Amino acid sequence: MPSDWRTLINSSVDECLERMIALRRHMHAHPEPSGQELQTSLHLYQLIDELGLTVRMGPEGCGLIVESRNPGASRRIALRADIDALGIEDQKQVAYRSTVPNVMHACGHDVHTAALFGALLALDRLECEHALPWPITWRGIFQPAEETGSGAKALIAAGALDGVATILAAHVDPTRRAGSIGLRTGPLTASCDDMRITVRGRGGHAARPHESIDPIAAAAELVSTVYQFVPRATDSQDAVVVSFGQIYGGHNRNVIPEEVVLQGTVRTLNATVREKTVQHISTLADGIERVTGTKVDICFHRGSPSVMNDEALTKLVSSVAEDLLGANNVTAMPRPSMGSEDFAYYVERVPGMMFRLGAAGDRQPWPGLHTPLFDVDEKCLAVGAKIMAHTVVEWSNPN
C-alpha cells in the first residue's frame, strides 16, 4: 500500500494543533477533581458530537465513550485518556492558569485528553476522505477519576472494553524533552494499596504517662518497625515502597490521647510480593499491639495493580515512534515507576500498553508532576496524537 496515509495523518494533526491547544488550555483553566468532571465531560461531548461521531456519557455524566464510524469492520483498538485534576493550587503566571482554587491539572490529564482528541480527529478525517489503507475500528475513552483509582473500573462496568482487543494510552513525562518518548515491556507502574491503621490506647495526663497506655508511643514504634523490617523481609531485587503520609491524634499538648490514626500506601511490582508485604505489615502491627498494650486495627484498601505493558503492542509503538521521531528520541525505560495508574484495570482484561510522552521544554529544571508549577511544552500534544493515530492504523493491518 502507498504510505501517503501516514503523511495525511501528520498533516491532519498539525492542522488541528491549535484546536488541541485550545482544548488543553480550556481544561487547564477549568479543572475538575475526580468524580466531579461534569462540565469537562459536557465540553468534550459537544466537541465530539459536532463531528457526527457516536458518543455516550459515562456513569453519572462523567467521562465519555466515543465510537469510530466503522463500528465492526475489523478488530477494535481502544485509546484512553483521563480527564480529572488534582487538589493543588496552580502557581503559574500564565493566561490559562487554573481559575479554580486549589484544583489544577498537575498530572497532565489535560494533555492526554487533547492528544487523544487530536488522534480521533485525524483518524476520522481519513476515514471520511476514504484515505485509509484498510478498515479500522477504534474506541476513544475519556475517563474520569483516575487519581482516585475508581474511574477505569466505572467505565469498564459501563462497557468501555466490550469488543476491544487491545488498548493504548500515553502519560506525560516531564523528565523527557517534548519530541521524545519512553517505553518498556512488562511492569510500567506499581500496584498501590491504601493503608489505614488505628492505634487505640488509654488517655491521661502528660505528667503521668504510667497511668495511660500511650497510642502515640505505640504509633511511633510501629512506623519505625515497618520502615525497618519490611525491607529486611523482602528480596532486595523486589521493589517495595511503604510510606506513611498522615499521622494524627490528640488535641492538647499536655494530654495523652485515646487514639492515633496513621495513613499511608504500599507499592509493589509483583503480585506475590504485594500479598506478602500486606501480611507482614499486619504481623508487625500484631507485635506492636502485644508489646505496648494498645489495640491496633489495620485496614488495607486494594488499589490499582501494576500496569503490565504488552510486548507486541510495545514493539509496534516503538516502531511507529522511531519512524515519526527518529530512533534517538525513543528510549527504553530500564526501570518501572513506583507510581500507580488505574490504566492497570484495562490491561488486566485485554492486552495494552502505556508510553511516556516527553513534555519538558527548554527551561531547566522543568517542573515535575504533582507540583504547583507543572506545565508542558505543547508541541508534545501533536507527538502524542500522531503516535496514537499511526498505531491504530498499523495495528489494524489485516496482514
C-alpha positions as CSV (number, residue, x, y, z in Angstrom):
1,M,0.0,0.0,0.0
2,P,1.2,3.5,-0.6
3,S,2.4,5.3,2.6
4,D,0.5,8.5,1.9
5,W,-1.9,7.8,4.7
6,R,1.0,8.5,7.1
7,T,1.6,11.9,5.6
8,L,-2.1,12.6,5.8
9,I,-2.3,11.8,9.5
10,N,0.7,14.0,10.2
11,S,-0.7,16.9,8.3
12,S,-4.2,16.5,9.8
13,V,-2.8,16.5,13.3
14,D,-0.6,19.6,12.5
15,E,-3.7,21.4,11.1
16,C,-5.7,20.8,14.2
17,L,-2.9,21.5,16.7
18,E,-4.5,24.9,17.6
19,R,-7.8,23.1,18.4
20,M,-5.8,20.7,20.6
21,I,-4.0,23.5,22.4
22,A,-7.3,25.4,22.9
23,L,-8.9,22.2,24.4
24,R,-5.9,21.6,26.7
25,R,-5.8,25.3,27.9
26,H,-9.6,25.3,28.5
27,M,-9.3,22.2,30.6
28,H,-6.3,23.6,32.4
29,A,-8.1,26.8,33.2
30,H,-11.3,24.9,34.3
31,P,-10.1,21.8,36.1
32,E,-12.5,19.5,37.9
33,P,-11.4,16.9,40.6
34,S,-12.1,13.2,40.4
35,G,-15.8,12.3,40.2
36,Q,-16.9,15.9,39.5
37,E,-15.9,16.2,35.8
38,L,-19.4,17.1,34.7
39,Q,-18.5,20.3,32.8
40,T,-15.4,18.8,31.3
41,S,-17.4,15.9,30.0
42,L,-20.1,18.1,28.6
43,H,-17.5,20.3,26.8
44,L,-15.9,17.2,25.3
45,Y,-19.3,15.8,24.4
46,Q,-20.2,19.0,22.5
47,L,-16.8,19.0,20.6
48,I,-17.2,15.3,19.5
49,D,-20.9,15.5,18.8
50,E,-20.1,18.2,16.3
51,L,-18.1,15.7,14.3
52,G,-21.1,13.4,13.9
53,L,-19.5,10.6,15.9
54,T,-21.4,8.3,18.2
55,V,-20.6,9.3,21.7
56,R,-22.2,8.5,25.1
57,M,-21.6,9.8,28.6
58,G,-20.1,7.8,31.3
59,P,-21.8,6.9,34.6
60,E,-23.3,9.9,36.4
61,G,-22.4,12.2,33.5
62,C,-18.6,11.9,34.0
63,G,-16.4,10.6,31.1
64,L,-17.2,9.7,27.5
65,I,-17.0,6.7,25.2
66,V,-16.6,7.5,21.5
67,E,-17.0,5.1,18.6
68,S,-15.5,5.2,15.1
69,R,-17.8,5.4,12.1
70,N,-16.8,1.9,11.1
71,P,-18.1,0.0,14.2
72,G,-17.3,-3.5,13.3
73,A,-15.3,-4.0,10.1
74,S,-12.2,-5.1,11.9
75,R,-10.7,-5.7,15.3
76,R,-11.3,-2.8,17.7
77,I,-8.5,-0.9,19.4
78,A,-9.2,1.5,22.3
79,L,-7.4,4.7,23.1
80,R,-7.7,6.0,26.6
81,A,-7.2,9.4,28.2
82,D,-8.1,10.7,31.7
83,I,-9.8,14.0,32.4
84,D,-9.7,14.7,36.2
85,A,-7.5,17.2,38.1
86,L,-5.6,17.2,41.4
87,G,-6.2,19.2,44.6
88,I,-3.2,21.5,44.2
89,E,-3.1,25.3,43.9
90,D,-1.8,26.4,40.5
91,Q,1.0,28.9,41.0
92,K,1.9,29.5,37.3
93,Q,1.5,33.0,35.9
94,V,0.1,32.1,32.5
95,A,-3.1,33.0,30.7
96,Y,-4.5,29.5,31.1
97,R,-3.8,29.3,34.8
98,S,-6.4,27.4,36.8
99,T,-9.4,29.5,37.8
100,V,-10.5,27.0,40.5
101,P,-8.8,27.5,43.9
102,N,-6.8,24.5,45.0
103,V,-7.5,22.5,41.9
104,M,-5.2,22.1,38.8
105,H,-4.1,19.8,36.1
106,A,-0.8,18.9,37.7
107,C,-0.5,15.4,36.2
108,G,-1.0,16.2,32.5
109,H,-4.5,14.8,32.1
110,D,-5.4,17.8,30.0
111,V,-2.6,16.9,27.7
112,H,-3.7,13.3,27.5
113,T,-7.2,14.4,26.6
114,A,-6.2,16.9,24.0
115,A,-3.8,14.4,22.3
116,L,-6.5,11.8,22.2
117,F,-8.9,14.3,20.7
118,G,-6.3,15.2,18.0
119,A,-5.8,11.5,17.2
120,L,-9.5,10.9,16.8
121,L,-9.8,14.0,14.6
122,A,-7.1,12.7,12.3
123,L,-8.4,9.2,12.1
124,D,-12.0,10.3,11.5
125,R,-10.9,12.7,8.8
126,L,-9.0,10.0,6.9
127,E,-12.0,7.7,7.2
128,C,-14.4,10.3,5.9
129,E,-12.0,11.0,3.0
130,H,-11.6,7.3,2.2
131,A,-7.8,7.7,2.7
132,L,-7.2,4.8,5.0
133,P,-5.3,1.8,3.6
134,W,-7.7,-0.7,5.3
135,P,-10.7,-0.6,7.6
136,I,-10.1,0.5,11.2
137,T,-12.4,0.3,14.2
138,W,-11.4,2.3,17.3
139,R,-13.0,3.5,20.5
140,G,-12.0,6.6,22.4
141,I,-12.3,6.5,26.2
142,F,-12.2,9.8,28.1
143,Q,-12.0,8.5,31.6
144,P,-12.9,10.3,34.9
145,A,-11.5,9.7,38.4
146,E,-8.0,8.3,37.6
147,E,-6.5,10.0,40.6
148,T,-8.9,8.2,43.0
149,G,-8.4,4.9,41.1
150,S,-12.2,4.4,40.5
151,G,-12.7,5.8,37.0
152,A,-11.4,2.9,35.0
153,K,-13.5,0.3,36.9
154,A,-16.6,2.5,36.4
155,L,-16.1,2.8,32.6
156,I,-15.3,-0.9,32.2
157,A,-18.5,-1.7,34.0
158,A,-20.2,0.7,31.6
159,G,-18.9,-1.3,28.6
160,A,-15.8,0.6,27.7
161,L,-13.9,-2.6,26.9
162,D,-16.8,-4.5,25.2
163,G,-15.4,-5.8,21.9
164,V,-12.0,-4.3,22.5
165,A,-8.9,-6.4,21.5
166,T,-6.2,-4.0,22.8
167,I,-5.8,-0.6,24.4
168,L,-3.3,2.2,24.2
169,A,-2.6,5.2,26.4
170,A,0.0,7.9,27.0
171,H,1.2,9.6,30.2
172,V,3.2,12.9,30.1
173,D,6.8,12.7,31.4
174,P,8.4,16.0,32.4
175,T,11.8,14.3,32.8
176,R,11.9,13.8,29.0
177,R,12.0,16.6,26.3
178,A,8.9,17.1,24.2
179,G,9.5,15.3,20.9
180,S,10.7,12.1,22.7
181,I,9.0,9.1,24.4
182,G,10.0,6.4,26.8
183,L,8.6,2.8,26.8
184,R,9.2,-0.6,28.3
185,T,7.7,-4.1,28.2
186,G,6.3,-5.7,31.3
187,P,5.7,-3.7,34.5
188,L,5.5,0.0,34.0
189,T,3.9,1.2,37.3
190,A,3.4,-0.3,40.7
191,S,0.4,-1.6,42.5
192,C,-0.8,0.8,45.2
193,D,-2.8,-0.1,48.3
194,D,-4.0,2.4,50.8
195,M,-3.3,1.6,54.4
196,R,-5.2,2.9,57.5
197,I,-4.0,2.0,61.0
198,T,-5.8,3.0,64.1
199,V,-3.9,2.7,67.4
200,R,-6.1,2.8,70.5
201,G,-4.8,3.2,74.0
202,R,-5.9,4.8,77.2
203,G,-5.6,8.6,77.5
204,G,-4.4,10.5,80.5
205,H,-2.3,13.4,81.9
206,A,1.0,14.0,80.1
207,A,2.7,14.3,83.6
208,R,1.6,10.7,84.5
209,P,2.2,8.5,81.4
210,H,2.4,5.4,83.6
211,E,-1.3,5.7,84.2
212,S,-2.0,5.7,80.5
213,I,-1.5,3.4,77.5
214,D,0.1,5.8,75.1
215,P,-1.0,5.3,71.5
216,I,1.5,8.0,70.2
217,A,4.4,6.0,71.5
218,A,3.0,2.8,70.0
219,A,2.3,4.6,66.7
220,A,5.9,5.9,66.6
221,E,7.2,2.4,67.3
222,L,5.0,1.0,64.6
223,V,6.2,3.4,61.9
224,S,9.8,2.7,62.8
225,T,9.3,-1.0,62.8
226,V,7.5,-1.0,59.4
227,Y,10.2,1.1,57.9
228,Q,13.0,-1.1,59.3
229,F,11.6,-4.6,58.9
230,V,9.5,-4.6,55.7
231,P,12.6,-4.1,53.6
232,R,14.5,-6.7,55.6
233,A,11.8,-9.3,54.9
234,T,11.8,-8.6,51.1
235,D,14.2,-9.8,48.5
236,S,16.4,-6.8,47.6
237,Q,15.6,-7.5,43.9
238,D,11.9,-6.9,44.6
239,A,10.8,-3.3,44.8
240,V,8.6,-2.4,47.8
241,V,7.8,1.1,48.9
242,V,5.8,1.7,52.1
243,S,5.2,5.3,53.1
244,F,3.1,7.0,55.8
245,G,1.7,10.3,54.7
246,Q,-0.6,11.1,57.6
247,I,-0.4,10.7,61.3
248,Y,-2.8,12.5,63.6
249,G,-4.1,12.2,67.1
250,G,-4.7,14.3,70.2
251,H,-5.9,17.8,70.8
252,N,-3.8,19.1,73.6
253,R,0.0,19.3,74.2
254,N,-0.4,18.0,77.8
255,V,-2.9,15.2,77.2
256,I,-2.1,11.7,76.1
257,P,-4.9,10.9,73.6
258,E,-7.1,7.9,73.3
259,E,-6.1,7.0,69.8
260,V,-3.8,7.8,66.9
261,V,-4.5,7.2,63.2
262,L,-1.9,6.6,60.6
263,Q,-2.5,6.5,56.8
264,G,-0.1,5.5,54.0
265,T,0.5,3.5,50.9
266,V,2.0,0.2,50.0
267,R,3.5,-0.1,46.5
268,T,4.9,-3.2,44.8
269,L,5.6,-4.5,41.3
270,N,4.8,-8.2,41.9
271,A,1.5,-9.7,43.0
272,T,3.2,-12.3,45.3
273,V,5.3,-9.6,46.9
274,R,2.2,-7.5,47.3
275,E,0.4,-10.1,49.3
276,K,3.5,-11.0,51.4
277,T,4.1,-7.3,52.2
278,V,0.5,-6.7,53.4
279,Q,0.6,-9.8,55.5
280,H,4.0,-8.8,57.0
281,I,2.8,-5.3,58.0
282,S,-0.2,-7.0,59.7
283,T,2.1,-9.3,61.6
284,L,4.3,-6.3,62.7
285,A,1.2,-4.5,63.9
286,D,0.2,-7.5,65.9
287,G,3.6,-7.5,67.6
288,I,3.4,-3.8,68.5
289,E,-0.1,-4.4,69.9
290,R,1.2,-7.1,72.3
291,V,4.3,-5.1,73.3
292,T,2.6,-1.8,74.0
293,G,-0.8,-3.0,75.3
294,T,-2.6,-0.9,72.7
295,K,-5.3,-2.1,70.3
296,V,-4.1,-1.9,66.7
297,D,-6.6,-2.1,63.9
298,I,-5.3,-2.2,60.3
299,C,-7.3,-1.9,57.1
300,F,-6.0,-2.2,53.6
301,H,-7.9,-0.8,50.6
302,R,-6.7,-2.5,47.5
303,G,-5.9,0.0,44.8
304,S,-4.7,-0.3,41.2
305,P,-2.5,-3.3,40.3
306,S,0.7,-2.8,38.2
307,V,0.4,-1.7,34.6
308,M,1.8,-4.6,32.6
309,N,2.7,-3.5,29.1
310,D,2.1,-6.0,26.3
311,E,5.2,-6.9,24.4
312,A,3.7,-7.0,20.9
313,L,2.0,-3.6,21.2
314,T,5.0,-2.1,22.8
315,K,7.2,-3.2,19.9
316,L,4.6,-1.7,17.5
317,V,4.5,1.7,19.3
318,S,8.3,1.7,19.3
319,S,8.4,1.1,15.6
320,V,5.8,3.8,14.9
321,A,7.6,6.3,17.2
322,E,11.0,5.7,15.6
323,D,9.6,6.4,12.2
324,L,8.0,9.6,13.5
325,L,10.6,10.9,15.9
326,G,13.9,9.1,15.0
327,A,15.4,6.3,17.0
328,N,17.4,8.7,19.2
329,N,14.1,10.1,20.6
330,V,12.7,6.7,21.5
331,T,14.3,5.2,24.6
332,A,13.7,2.1,26.6
333,M,13.0,2.7,30.3
334,P,15.3,0.5,32.4
335,R,13.1,0.5,35.4
336,P,9.4,0.8,36.1
337,S,7.9,3.7,38.1
338,M,6.7,3.1,41.7
339,G,3.8,5.4,41.0
340,S,0.4,3.9,40.2
341,E,-2.1,4.2,37.4
342,D,-5.6,2.8,37.1
343,F,-5.0,2.1,33.4
344,A,-3.9,-1.2,35.0
345,Y,-7.5,-2.3,35.3
346,Y,-7.9,-2.2,31.5
347,V,-4.7,-4.2,30.8
348,E,-5.8,-6.8,33.4
349,R,-8.6,-7.6,30.9
350,V,-7.1,-7.0,27.4
351,P,-3.5,-6.6,26.2
352,G,-2.4,-3.0,26.2
353,M,0.4,-0.6,26.9
354,M,1.1,3.0,28.1
355,F,4.1,5.0,26.9
356,R,5.7,8.0,28.5
357,L,5.2,11.2,26.4
358,G,8.1,13.7,26.8
359,A,6.7,17.1,27.8
360,A,9.6,19.2,29.0
361,G,10.6,22.4,27.3
362,D,13.9,24.2,27.2
363,R,13.8,25.6,30.7
364,Q,15.7,23.5,33.2
365,P,14.9,22.1,35.6
366,W,11.4,21.5,34.3
367,P,8.7,21.4,37.0
368,G,7.7,17.8,38.0
369,L,4.4,16.1,38.1
370,H,2.0,16.9,41.0
371,T,3.7,20.3,41.6
372,P,2.1,23.8,41.7
373,L,4.2,25.0,38.7
374,F,3.7,22.0,36.4
375,D,3.3,22.8,32.7
376,V,4.2,21.3,29.4
377,D,5.8,22.2,26.1
378,E,2.6,22.0,24.0
379,K,4.3,20.5,21.0
380,C,4.0,17.2,22.9
381,L,0.3,17.2,22.0
382,A,1.0,16.6,18.3
383,V,3.6,13.9,19.1
384,G,1.1,12.0,21.3
385,A,-1.7,12.4,18.8
386,K,0.4,11.2,15.9
387,I,1.8,8.1,17.7
388,M,-1.7,7.1,18.7
389,A,-3.2,7.6,15.3
390,H,-0.4,5.8,13.4
391,T,-0.5,2.9,15.9
392,V,-4.3,2.5,15.3
393,V,-3.8,2.1,11.6
394,E,-0.7,-0.1,11.8
395,W,-2.3,-2.4,14.4
396,S,-5.4,-2.7,12.2
397,N,-3.4,-4.0,9.2
398,P,-5.2,-7.2,8.2
399,N,-1.9,-8.7,7.0
